[in-house]
Amino acid sequence: MKFALVNPPWDYAGSIYFGCRDGHLPLEFGYARALLTQAGHEVLLVDATLEGLDIAAVRARVESFAPDLTVVTTAPTYLFWRCPPPELRVPLHACKALRDVSPRLIVVGPHGSTTPRVTLMKLPVDAVVMGECEEILPRLSDDWRMIMGLAWREKDRIVVQGGPQAAHFDDLPALTWEPRFLHNHHHHRFDEPYRGLGAEVEASRGCPYACNFCAKENFRDKFRRRPIATVLEEIDNLLAQGVSYVYFVDEIFLPNRELLEGLAQRPVQFGIQTRIDLWKPDLLDLLGHAGCVSIEAGIESISELGRLLVNKQCKLDSGALRDKLLYARRSVPFVQASLIDAGVDDATAVEAFRQSLLDHGVWVNKPIPMFPYPGSPGYTEIWGPPDDRAWERAHEHYLGQFSRFSDIQDERPLPLAALERVDP
């Protein structure tokens, strides 16, 4: 079979989306392409953002390939499956443009993983994949009734078979990328101007913690590691192509001496997101020595109560967290402590905490309002399991509760219904 894998041209106007808006390697499709190719299928991978394509150019590329099955993602990158644009505006535009190009049209991503029925109702597609998609896509040439983690239209009803699936992950191959996918962006890097190409890599997937703001329950939940040899092989492939910086998209980059020692032997710099409370001083020293130039550390709240309310499960107090951040800054050029608005912290105390770190070179953002993503424990605590109105409910709640949003949102976000209104 011929498969076309499409990351559409993303547009965030009016969205509450607070993730990075630059292009990133489409890792989920990279893995899927490798597995599909191993199974004997022919694959076209199109990333409109990285390749600078509008939807007309995407359609022309896919149409000339004449696939048997087209796959569109509903999130711009694996890095932000946990906090995607809530609206399906961009996937809807893409699916409308590609609907008649191949016999079957499929979507993957967090929306269909959490709310498969409404995703099928909103998008003109034949099926949605629930959960991690790379191992399911090669099976779509089989009888769909034998595939768990798939929802599809069947005459006048929607069949939801099983629940979100998790890939084995540890057997995924080291990826290689064509030059058209490599990019100049160095994700979450602020220490110096970019030199060389940037890329994204995944060393582990999932998270052993269950903070209530993280929408990972229906995808990328179970914690798994890739073999270190595979990760280093993939990085070596990137270095040979002129990449000088990689960002680990891991939900949580845990201390791993063997991996850090391997990175230290390579001319690469990298960024991570992690929990600073899990790192001991010697491993923080090794982290900097290995080439880490950017740490985003989730602190969430400056108070024990705030961290308790978001289920942070952190044993350190704010003073100890501050000390760890300052220690990390000795060997890592950019360290960020991320705060969210837990609703209980005193504004004066927050600003004092921020200033105590800013004065010593650690960046601390102003607390960001928390969007109750469907599929997060926070959503479930308020409304129960997500239903067909889950995204609208969360979006209305968010717009009604807050008048100030994240730092990159200059305008008030639009309602979900307005964002998803697409002309025929």
DRENDO-1510 file (C-alpha; in Angstrom, 1 decimal, always signed):
<recs>
REC; n; res; u; v; w
REC; 1; MET; +0.0; +0.0; +0.0 .
REC; 2; LYS; +0.9; +3.6; -0.4 .
REC; 3; PHE; +0.7; +5.8; +2.7 .
REC; 4; ALA; +0.8; +9.6; +2.8 .
REC; 5; LEU; +1.6; +11.1; +6.2 .
REC; 6; VAL; +0.8; +14.8; +6.5 .
REC; 7; ASN; +1.6; +17.4; +9.1 .
REC; 8; PRO; -0.5; +20.3; +7.8 .
REC; 9; PRO; +0.4; +24.1; +7.7 .
REC; 10; TRP; -0.3; +25.3; +11.2 .
REC; 11; ASP; -1.9; +28.6; +12.1 .
REC; 12; TYR; -2.5; +29.7; +15.7 .
REC; 13; ALA; -4.4; +32.9; +15.2 .
REC; 14; GLY; -7.0; +33.2; +18.0 .
REC; 15; SER; -5.8; +30.0; +19.7 .
REC; 16; ILE; -5.1; +29.5; +23.4 .
REC; 17; TYR; -2.1; +27.4; +22.3 .
REC; 18; PHE; +1.0; +28.4; +24.2 .
REC; 19; GLY; +3.5; +26.0; +22.8 .
REC; 20; CYS; +6.3; +26.8; +20.5 .
REC; 21; ARG; +5.2; +27.9; +17.0 .
REC; 22; ASP; +8.3; +27.0; +15.1 .
REC; 23; GLY; +8.5; +23.8; +13.1 .
REC; 24; HIS; +9.9; +20.6; +14.7 .
REC; 25; LEU; +10.7; +17.1; +13.4 .
REC; 26; PRO; +7.5; +15.1; +13.0 .
REC; 27; LEU; +8.8; +12.2; +15.2 .
REC; 28; GLU; +5.5; +10.3; +15.3 .
REC; 29; PHE; +5.5; +10.2; +11.5 .
REC; 30; GLY; +9.2; +9.4; +11.4 .
REC; 31; TYR; +8.7; +6.3; +13.4 .
REC; 32; ALA; +5.6; +5.4; +11.5 .
REC; 33; ARG; +7.4; +5.8; +8.2 .
REC; 34; ALA; +10.2; +3.5; +9.3 .
REC; 35; LEU; +7.8; +0.8; +10.5 .
REC; 36; LEU; +5.6; +1.1; +7.3 .
REC; 37; THR; +8.7; +0.8; +5.1 .
REC; 38; GLN; +9.9; -2.2; +7.0 .
REC; 39; ALA; +6.5; -3.8; +6.4 .
REC; 40; GLY; +6.9; -3.2; +2.6 .
REC; 41; HIS; +4.7; -0.2; +2.2 .
REC; 42; GLU; +5.5; +2.9; +0.2 .
REC; 43; VAL; +5.5; +6.2; +2.2 .
REC; 44; LEU; +5.3; +9.9; +1.4 .
REC; 45; LEU; +6.0; +12.2; +4.4 .
REC; 46; VAL; +4.9; +15.8; +4.1 .
REC; 47; ASP; +5.5; +18.4; +6.8 .
REC; 48; ALA; +4.0; +21.7; +5.6 .
REC; 49; THR; +5.6; +23.9; +8.2 .
REC; 50; LEU; +9.1; +22.6; +7.8 .
REC; 51; GLU; +8.8; +22.5; +4.0 .
REC; 52; GLY; +7.1; +25.9; +3.7 .
REC; 53; LEU; +4.0; +24.5; +2.0 .
REC; 54; ASP; +0.4; +25.9; +2.0 .
REC; 55; ILE; -2.5; +23.5; +1.9 .
REC; 56; ALA; -2.8; +23.7; -1.9 .
REC; 57; ALA; +0.9; +22.7; -2.3 .
REC; 58; VAL; +0.3; +19.9; +0.2 .
REC; 59; ARG; -2.6; +18.6; -1.8 .
REC; 60; ALA; -0.6; +18.7; -5.0 .
REC; 61; ARG; +2.2; +16.8; -3.4 .
REC; 62; VAL; -0.1; +14.1; -2.0 .
REC; 63; GLU; -2.2; +13.9; -5.2 .
REC; 64; SER; +0.8; +13.3; -7.3 .
REC; 65; PHE; +1.8; +10.4; -5.0 .
REC; 66; ALA; -1.7; +8.8; -5.3 .
REC; 67; PRO; -1.8; +7.2; -1.9 .
REC; 68; ASP; -4.2; +4.4; -0.9 .
REC; 69; LEU; -4.4; +6.0; +2.6 .
REC; 70; THR; -3.7; +9.5; +3.9 .
REC; 71; VAL; -3.0; +10.3; +7.5 .
REC; 72; VAL; -3.3; +13.8; +9.1 .
REC; 73; THR; -2.2; +14.7; +12.6 .
REC; 74; THR; -4.2; +17.0; +14.9 .
REC; 75; ALA; -1.2; +18.3; +16.8 .
REC; 76; PRO; +1.8; +20.1; +15.4 .
REC; 77; THR; +4.4; +17.9; +17.0 .
REC; 78; TYR; +4.8; +15.0; +19.5 .
REC; 79; LEU; +6.4; +17.6; +21.7 .
REC; 80; PHE; +3.0; +19.2; +22.3 .
REC; 81; TRP; +0.5; +16.4; +22.2 .
REC; 82; ARG; +0.0; +17.1; +25.9 .
REC; 83; CYS; -1.0; +20.7; +25.2 .
REC; 84; PRO; -2.2; +21.0; +21.6 .
REC; 85; PRO; -4.4; +23.7; +20.1 .
REC; 86; PRO; -7.8; +22.7; +21.5 .
REC; 87; GLU; -9.5; +23.6; +18.2 .
REC; 88; LEU; -9.5; +21.3; +15.2 .
REC; 89; ARG; -9.4; +24.2; +12.7 .
REC; 90; VAL; -6.2; +23.4; +11.0 .
REC; 91; PRO; -6.8; +19.6; +10.7 .
REC; 92; LEU; -10.3; +20.4; +9.4 .
REC; 93; HIS; -9.0; +22.6; +6.6 .
REC; 94; ALA; -6.4; +19.9; +5.8 .
REC; 95; CYS; -8.9; +17.0; +5.8 .
REC; 96; LYS; -11.4; +19.0; +3.6 .
REC; 97; ALA; -8.6; +19.6; +1.1 .
REC; 98; LEU; -7.4; +16.0; +1.1 .
REC; 99; ARG; -10.7; +14.2; +1.4 .
REC; 100; ASP; -10.9; +13.1; -2.2 .
REC; 101; VAL; -7.2; +12.4; -2.8 .
REC; 102; SER; -7.1; +8.9; -1.5 .
REC; 103; PRO; -9.8; +6.2; -0.8 .
REC; 104; ARG; -9.2; +6.4; +3.0 .
REC; 105; LEU; -8.4; +9.4; +5.2 .
REC; 106; ILE; -7.2; +8.9; +8.8 .
REC; 107; VAL; -6.3; +11.2; +11.7 .
REC; 108; VAL; -3.9; +10.7; +14.6 .
REC; 109; GLY; -3.3; +12.8; +17.6 .
REC; 110; PRO; -4.5; +13.8; +21.1 .
REC; 111; HIS; -8.0; +14.8; +20.1 .
REC; 112; GLY; -9.0; +11.4; +18.7 .
REC; 113; SER; -7.1; +9.7; +21.5 .
REC; 114; THR; -9.2; +11.4; +24.2 .
REC; 115; THR; -12.5; +12.1; +22.4 .
REC; 116; PRO; -12.7; +9.7; +19.4 .
REC; 117; ARG; -16.4; +10.1; +18.7 .
REC; 118; VAL; -16.5; +13.9; +18.5 .
REC; 119; THR; -13.3; +14.0; +16.5 .
REC; 120; LEU; -14.9; +11.7; +13.9 .
REC; 121; MET; -18.0; +13.9; +14.0 .
REC; 122; LYS; -16.0; +17.1; +13.4 .
REC; 123; LEU; -13.6; +15.9; +10.7 .
REC; 124; PRO; -14.5; +14.4; +7.3 .
REC; 125; VAL; -12.4; +11.3; +7.9 .
REC; 126; ASP; -12.9; +7.5; +7.9 .
REC; 127; ALA; -11.1; +6.7; +11.2 .
REC; 128; VAL; -9.1; +8.0; +14.1 .
REC; 129; VAL; -6.2; +6.3; +15.8 .
REC; 130; MET; -6.4; +6.3; +19.6 .
REC; 131; GLY; -3.1; +6.7; +21.4 .
REC; 132; GLU; +0.4; +6.3; +20.0 .
REC; 133; CYS; +0.1; +5.8; +16.3 .
REC; 134; GLU; +3.3; +4.4; +14.9 .
REC; 135; GLU; +2.6; +0.7; +15.5 .
REC; 136; ILE; -1.1; +1.0; +14.5 .
REC; 137; LEU; -0.6; +2.7; +11.1 .
REC; 138; PRO; +1.1; -0.4; +9.5 .
REC; 139; ARG; -1.9; -2.5; +10.5 .
REC; 140; LEU; -4.4; -0.3; +8.7 .
REC; 141; SER; -4.0; -2.5; +5.6 .
REC; 142; ASP; -5.6; -5.3; +7.7 .
REC; 143; ASP; -9.2; -5.8; +8.7 .
REC; 144; TRP; -10.0; -2.8; +11.0 .
REC; 145; ARG; -12.2; -5.0; +13.2 .
REC; 146; MET; -9.0; -6.7; +14.4 .
REC; 147; ILE; -7.3; -3.5; +15.4 .
REC; 148; MET; -7.6; -2.2; +19.0 .
REC; 149; GLY; -7.2; +1.6; +19.4 .
REC; 150; LEU; -9.2; +2.5; +16.3 .
REC; 151; ALA; -12.5; +4.3; +15.9 .
REC; 152; TRP; -14.2; +4.5; +12.5 .
REC; 153; ARG; -17.5; +5.3; +10.8 .
REC; 154; GLU; -19.6; +2.3; +9.8 .
REC; 155; LYS; -22.7; +3.4; +7.9 .
REC; 156; ASP; -24.7; +5.5; +10.3 .
REC; 157; ARG; -22.8; +4.7; +13.5 .
REC; 158; ILE; -19.4; +5.2; +15.0 .
REC; 159; VAL; -17.4; +2.1; +16.2 .
REC; 160; VAL; -14.9; +2.7; +19.0 .
REC; 161; GLN; -12.8; -0.4; +19.4 .
REC; 162; GLY; -10.7; -0.6; +22.6 .
REC; 163; GLY; -8.9; +2.4; +24.1 .
REC; 164; PRO; -5.8; +4.4; +23.5 .
REC; 165; GLN; -2.8; +2.2; +22.7 .
REC; 166; ALA; +0.9; +2.5; +23.8 .
REC; 167; ALA; +3.7; +1.5; +21.5 .
REC; 168; HIS; +6.4; -0.8; +22.8 .
REC; 169; PHE; +8.8; +2.2; +22.0 .
REC; 170; ASP; +12.0; +0.5; +23.1 .
REC; 171; ASP; +12.2; -1.3; +19.7 .
REC; 172; LEU; +11.7; +1.8; +17.5 .
REC; 173; PRO; +14.7; +2.3; +15.1 .
REC; 174; ALA; +17.1; +5.2; +15.0 .
REC; 175; LEU; +15.6; +7.7; +12.6 .
REC; 176; THR; +17.3; +9.4; +9.7 .
REC; 177; TRP; +15.8; +12.6; +8.0 .
REC; 178; GLU; +16.0; +14.0; +4.6 .
REC; 179; PRO; +17.6; +17.5; +4.5 .
REC; 180; ARG; +14.2; +19.2; +3.8 .
REC; 181; PHE; +13.0; +18.3; +7.3 .
REC; 182; LEU; +16.1; +19.6; +9.2 .
REC; 183; HIS; +15.6; +23.1; +10.5 .
REC; 184; ASN; +17.4; +26.1; +11.9 .
REC; 185; HIS; +15.3; +26.4; +15.1 .
REC; 186; HIS; +16.9; +25.4; +18.4 .
REC; 187; HIS; +13.9; +24.7; +20.6 .
REC; 188; HIS; +13.9; +26.4; +24.0 .
REC; 189; ARG; +17.4; +27.8; +23.5 .
REC; 190; PHE; +18.2; +31.3; +24.7 .
REC; 191; ASP; +21.8; +31.2; +25.7 .
REC; 192; GLU; +23.3; +32.4; +22.4 .
REC; 193; PRO; +22.4; +32.8; +18.7 .
REC; 194; TYR; +21.8; +29.6; +16.9 .
REC; 195; ARG; +24.7; +28.0; +15.1 .
REC; 196; GLY; +24.1; +24.9; +13.0 .
REC; 197; LEU; +20.9; +23.0; +12.6 .
REC; 198; GLY; +18.5; +22.0; +15.3 .
REC; 199; ALA; +16.5; +18.7; +15.7 .
REC; 200; GLU; +14.3; +16.8; +18.1 .
REC; 201; VAL; +15.0; +13.4; +19.7 .
REC; 202; GLU; +13.2; +11.2; +22.1 .
REC; 203; ALA; +15.1; +9.2; +24.7 .
REC; 204; SER; +12.1; +8.2; +26.8 .
REC; 205; ARG; +8.4; +8.4; +26.6 .
REC; 206; GLY; +5.7; +8.9; +29.2 .
REC; 207; CYS; +6.0; +10.0; +32.8 .
REC; 208; PRO; +5.9; +8.1; +36.1 .
REC; 209; TYR; +4.1; +11.1; +37.7 .
REC; 210; ALA; +0.5; +12.3; +37.4 .
REC; 211; CYS; +0.4; +16.0; +37.8 .
REC; 212; ASN; -3.2; +17.1; +37.2 .
REC; 213; PHE; -2.5; +19.7; +34.5 .
REC; 214; CYS; -0.8; +17.2; +32.1 .
REC; 215; ALA; -3.0; +15.7; +29.4 .
REC; 216; LYS; -1.1; +12.5; +28.9 .
REC; 217; GLU; -3.6; +9.9; +30.3 .
REC; 218; ASN; -4.7; +8.7; +26.8 .
REC; 219; PHE; -1.3; +8.9; +25.0 .
REC; 220; ARG; +2.4; +8.9; +26.0 .
REC; 221; ASP; +1.5; +7.9; +29.6 .
REC; 222; LYS; +3.4; +4.8; +30.5 .
REC; 223; PHE; +7.1; +5.5; +31.1 .
REC; 224; ARG; +9.5; +3.7; +28.8 .
REC; 225; ARG; +13.1; +4.2; +27.6 .
REC; 226; ARG; +14.7; +3.7; +24.3 .
REC; 227; PRO; +18.0; +1.8; +24.3 .
REC; 228; ILE; +20.8; +4.3; +24.8 .
REC; 229; ALA; +22.7; +2.9; +21.8 .
REC; 230; THR; +19.7; +3.7; +19.6 .
REC; 231; VAL; +19.4; +7.2; +20.9 .
REC; 232; LEU; +23.1; +7.9; +20.4 .
REC; 233; GLU; +22.9; +6.3; +16.9 .
REC; 234; GLU; +20.1; +8.7; +16.0 .
REC; 235; ILE; +22.1; +11.7; +17.3 .
REC; 236; ASP; +25.1; +10.5; +15.4 .
REC; 237; ASN; +23.0; +10.5; +12.2 .
REC; 238; LEU; +21.9; +14.1; +12.9 .
REC; 239; LEU; +25.5; +15.3; +13.7 .
REC; 240; ALA; +26.6; +13.9; +10.3 .
REC; 241; GLN; +24.0; +16.1; +8.7 .
REC; 242; GLY; +25.2; +19.3; +10.4 .
REC; 243; VAL; +22.9; +19.3; +13.4 .
REC; 244; SER; +24.6; +20.9; +16.4 .
REC; 245; TYR; +21.7; +21.1; +18.9 .
REC; 246; VAL; +19.0; +18.6; +19.8 .
REC; 247; TYR; +16.0; +19.0; +22.1 .
REC; 248; PHE; +14.8; +15.9; +24.0 .
REC; 249; VAL; +11.0; +15.9; +23.7 .
REC; 250; ASP; +10.7; +13.5; +26.6 .
REC; 251; GLU; +7.9; +14.4; +29.0 .
REC; 252; ILE; +10.4; +14.1; +31.7 .
REC; 253; PHE; +14.2; +13.8; +31.1 .
REC; 254; LEU; +15.3; +11.7; +34.1 .
REC; 255; PRO; +18.9; +11.5; +35.3 .
REC; 256; ASN; +20.7; +8.8; +33.4 .
REC; 257; ARG; +24.5; +8.7; +33.8 .
REC; 258; GLU; +25.1; +6.3; +30.9 .
REC; 259; LEU; +23.2; +8.5; +28.4 .
REC; 260; LEU; +24.9; +11.7; +29.7 .
REC; 261; GLU; +28.4; +10.1; +29.4 .
REC; 262; GLY; +27.6; +9.1; +25.8 .
REC; 263; LEU; +26.4; +12.6; +25.0 .
REC; 264; ALA; +29.6; +14.0; +26.6 .
REC; 265; GLN; +31.6; +12.2; +24.0 .
REC; 266; ARG; +29.8; +13.9; +21.1 .
REC; 267; PRO; +30.0; +17.5; +19.8 .
REC; 268; VAL; +26.3; +18.2; +20.5 .
REC; 269; GLN; +24.5; +20.7; +22.7 .
REC; 270; PHE; +21.0; +19.9; +23.9 .
REC; 271; GLY; +17.9; +21.0; +25.9 .
REC; 272; ILE; +15.6; +19.1; +28.2 .
REC; 273; GLN; +12.5; +19.4; +30.3 .
REC; 274; THR; +12.7; +17.8; +33.7 .
REC; 275; ARG; +12.0; +18.0; +37.5 .
REC; 276; ILE; +14.9; +19.6; +39.2 .
REC; 277; ASP; +14.1; +17.9; +42.5 .
REC; 278; LEU; +15.2; +14.5; +41.0 .
REC; 279; TRP; +18.8; +15.6; +40.2 .
REC; 280; LYS; +21.8; +15.2; +42.6 .
REC; 281; PRO; +24.7; +17.7; +42.3 .
REC; 282; ASP; +27.1; +15.3; +40.6 .
REC; 283; LEU; +24.6; +14.5; +37.9 .
REC; 284; LEU; +23.8; +18.2; +37.4 .
REC; 285; ASP; +27.6; +18.7; +36.9 .
REC; 286; LEU; +27.6; +15.8; +34.4 .
REC; 287; LEU; +24.5; +17.3; +32.7 .
REC; 288; GLY; +26.3; +20.5; +32.0 .
REC; 289; HIS; +29.5; +18.7; +31.0 .
REC; 290; ALA; +27.6; +16.5; +28.5 .
REC; 291; GLY; +26.4; +19.6; +26.6 .
REC; 292; CYS; +23.1; +20.6; +28.1 .
REC; 293; VAL; +22.5; +24.3; +27.5 .
REC; 294; SER; +18.8; +24.6; +28.4 .
REC; 295; ILE; +16.7; +23.2; +31.2 .
REC; 296; GLU; +13.0; +23.8; +31.6 .
REC; 297; ALA; +12.2; +22.6; +35.1 .
REC; 298; GLY; +8.6; +22.4; +36.2 .
REC; 299; ILE; +8.2; +24.0; +39.7 .
REC; 300; GLU; +4.5; +24.8; +39.1 .
REC; 301; SER; +3.9; +26.5; +42.5 .
REC; 302; ILE; +6.0; +28.2; +45.1 .
REC; 303; SER; +4.0; +26.8; +48.0 .
REC; 304; GLU; +3.5; +23.3; +49.4 .
REC; 305; LEU; -0.2; +23.7; +49.1 .
REC; 306; GLY; +0.0; +24.7; +45.5 .
REC; 307; ARG; +2.2; +21.8; +44.6 .
REC; 308; LEU; -0.2; +19.5; +46.5 .
REC; 309; LEU; -3.2; +20.8; +44.6 .
REC; 310; VAL; -1.6; +20.0; +41.2 .
REC; 311; ASN; -0.4; +16.6; +42.6 .
REC; 312; LYS; +3.3; +17.5; +42.0 .
REC; 313; GLN; +4.5; +14.9; +44.6 .
REC; 314; CYS; +7.6; +17.0; +45.3 .
REC; 315; LYS; +9.4; +16.3; +48.6 .
REC; 316; LEU; +11.5; +19.5; +48.5 .
REC; 317; ASP; +10.4; +22.9; +49.8 .
REC; 318; SER; +10.7; +26.1; +47.7 .
REC; 319; GLY; +14.0; +27.0; +49.3 .
REC; 320; ALA; +15.6; +23.6; +48.4 .
REC; 321; LEU; +14.1; +23.9; +44.8 .
REC; 322; ARG; +15.6; +27.3; +44.5 .
REC; 323; ASP; +19.0; +26.0; +45.6 .
REC; 324; LYS; +18.9; +23.2; +43.0 .
REC; 325; LEU; +18.0; +25.6; +40.3 .
REC; 326; LEU; +20.9; +27.9; +41.2 .
REC; 327; TYR; +23.3; +24.9; +41.4 .
REC; 328; ALA; +22.2; +23.8; +37.9 .
REC; 329; ARG; +22.8; +27.3; +36.6 .
REC; 330; ARG; +26.5; +26.9; +37.5 .
REC; 331; SER; +27.0; +24.5; +34.5 .
REC; 332; VAL; +24.0; +25.0; +32.3 .
REC; 333; PRO; +23.7; +28.4; +30.5 .
REC; 334; PHE; +19.9; +28.7; +30.5 .
REC; 335; VAL; +17.8; +27.4; +33.4 .
REC; 336; GLN; +14.0; +28.1; +33.6 .
REC; 337; ALA; +11.7; +27.4; +36.5 .
REC; 338; SER; +8.2; +27.1; +35.1 .
REC; 339; LEU; +5.2; +28.3; +37.2 .
REC; 340; ILE; +1.5; +27.8; +36.6 .
REC; 341; ASP; -1.3; +29.6; +38.3 .
REC; 342; ALA; -2.4; +27.2; +41.1 .
REC; 343; GLY; -4.8; +29.7; +42.4 .
REC; 344; VAL; -3.4; +29.7; +46.0 .
REC; 345; ASP; -0.1; +31.5; +45.9 .
REC; 346; ASP; +0.4; +35.0; +47.2 .
REC; 347; ALA; +1.3; +37.3; +44.3 .
REC; 348; THR; +3.9; +39.2; +46.4 .
REC; 349; ALA; +5.5; +36.0; +47.5 .
REC; 350; VAL; +5.6; +34.7; +43.9 .
REC; 351; GLU; +7.3; +37.9; +42.7 .
REC; 352; ALA; +9.8; +37.6; +45.5 .
REC; 353; PHE; +10.6; +34.0; +44.6 .
REC; 354; ARG; +10.9; +35.0; +40.9 .
REC; 355; GLN; +13.2; +37.9; +41.6 .
REC; 356; SER; +15.5; +35.8; +43.9 .
REC; 357; LEU; +16.2; +33.6; +40.9 .
REC; 358; LEU; +16.2; +36.2; +38.2 .
REC; 359; ASP; +18.9; +38.1; +40.1 .
REC; 360; HIS; +21.1; +35.1; +39.8 .
REC; 361; GLY; +20.5; +34.2; +36.1 .
REC; 362; VAL; +17.6; +31.7; +36.4 .
REC; 363; TRP; +14.6; +32.6; +34.3 .
REC; 364; VAL; +11.2; +32.2; +36.0 .
REC; 365; ASN; +8.0; +32.9; +34.0 .
REC; 366; LYS; +5.0; +34.6; +35.5 .
REC; 367; PRO; +2.5; +32.0; +36.5 .
REC; 368; ILE; +0.5; +30.8; +33.5 .
REC; 369; PRO; -3.2; +30.0; +33.7 .
REC; 370; MET; -3.9; +26.3; +33.6 .
REC; 371; PHE; -6.0; +25.0; +30.7 .
REC; 372; PRO; -8.0; +21.9; +31.9 .
REC; 373; TYR; -7.1; +19.7; +28.9 .
REC; 374; PRO; -9.5; +16.8; +28.3 .
REC; 375; GLY; -7.4; +13.7; +29.2 .
REC; 376; SER; -5.8; +15.4; +32.2 .
REC; 377; PRO; -6.5; +14.6; +35.8 .
REC; 378; GLY; -7.4; +18.2; +36.3 .
REC; 379; TYR; -10.3; +18.0; +33.8 .
REC; 380; THR; -11.5; +14.7; +35.3 .
REC; 381; GLU; -11.5; +16.2; +38.8 .
REC; 382; ILE; -13.9; +19.0; +37.7 .
REC; 383; TRP; -16.2; +17.3; +35.2 .
REC; 384; GLY; -15.5; +13.5; +35.1 .
REC; 385; PRO; -14.4; +11.5; +32.1 .
REC; 386; PRO; -14.3; +13.6; +28.8 .
REC; 387; ASP; -17.5; +13.4; +26.7 .
REC; 388; ASP; -18.4; +14.8; +23.3 .
REC; 389; ARG; -18.4; +18.4; +24.7 .
REC; 390; ALA; -15.1; +18.1; +26.6 .
REC; 391; TRP; -13.1; +20.5; +24.5 .
REC; 392; GLU; -15.8; +23.1; +24.3 .
REC; 393; ARG; -16.4; +22.8; +28.1 .
REC; 394; ALA; -12.8; +23.2; +28.9 .
REC; 395; HIS; -12.4; +26.1; +26.5 .
REC; 396; GLU; -15.4; +28.0; +27.8 .
REC; 397; HIS; -14.2; +27.5; +31.4 .
REC; 398; TYR; -10.8; +28.8; +30.6 .
REC; 399; LEU; -12.0; +31.9; +28.8 .
REC; 400; GLY; -14.5; +32.6; +31.6 .
REC; 401; GLN; -12.1; +32.1; +34.4 .
REC; 402; PHE; -9.1; +34.2; +33.2 .
REC; 403; SER; -8.6; +37.6; +31.7 .
REC; 404; ARG; -4.8; +37.2; +31.3 .
REC; 405; PHE; -3.3; +34.3; +29.4 .
REC; 406; SER; +0.2; +33.2; +28.5 .
REC; 407; ASP; +3.0; +35.7; +27.6 .
REC; 408; ILE; +2.8; +34.9; +23.9 .
REC; 409; GLN; -0.9; +35.6; +23.6 .
REC; 410; ASP; -1.3; +39.3; +22.6 .
REC; 411; GLU; -5.0; +39.0; +21.9 .
REC; 412; ARG; -7.8; +37.4; +23.8 .
REC; 413; PRO; -8.4; +33.8; +22.4 .
REC; 414; LEU; -11.5; +33.2; +20.3 .
REC; 415; PRO; -14.3; +30.8; +21.4 .
REC; 416; LEU; -13.8; +27.3; +20.1 .
REC; 417; ALA; -16.9; +27.4; +17.9 .
REC; 418; ALA; -15.5; +30.5; +16.1 .
REC; 419; LEU; -12.2; +28.9; +15.6 .
REC; 420; GLU; -13.7; +25.7; +14.1 .
REC; 421; ARG; -16.0; +27.5; +11.8 .
REC; 422; VAL; -14.8; +26.7; +8.3 .
REC; 423; ASP; -16.4; +28.0; +5.1 .
REC; 424; PRO; -17.6; +25.2; +2.8 .
</recs>
